[in-house]
């Protein structure tokens, strides 16, 4: 029960295969009170179906389209009304138009680039800014990344750029929020067969390569990311901020 007495907000739950859901399950199993974010009315029904499987019923479900400053502000206000203060903010948001992940990176259009950076990167900044008045000392902000931020992964394309910007943003946020005793860290997870990942051309090959070259000779499970997020959200990690934590079966250490 590492998170007993703590309140966590997770943006955004998509479906039962999402990493956000694995994190929610681990948080709930460890005693956290949850507030779950969802994008729009269409995704609300899926989230409502999932919450029955949690040990503790969420305090609230909050709609938030992070491309809207108004919705981000409204989400923060609703969380304050429901929970008062919080301890944990989890950013599980990434998006790029499908066509941008299926053609050469050099052909990325301006609007595709802007959408990917807005949803995948700037959203961490705007959510952190909106919620920092609610986060108690020793609070934790956690975001998700992937190794394509550092090395070229064919077809990951603009998402690699967005994740690189996300990781840099987390370091700057860690500096800004450190004086408030809020830590900011990123989990770089290995490839997981989520709905979003399937939009990447050649994703099955990515899974095969990862499993064959990682020290464990396998891919990771969503629950392993959930457990690492629980560590970063707990008081066991109060001395860690601005870091990229790899949960990838060791793939990132390999040269070939």
Order of alpha helices (4+ residues) and beta strands (2+ residues): beta-alpha-beta-alpha-beta-alpha-beta-alpha-alpha-beta-alpha-beta-alpha-alpha-beta
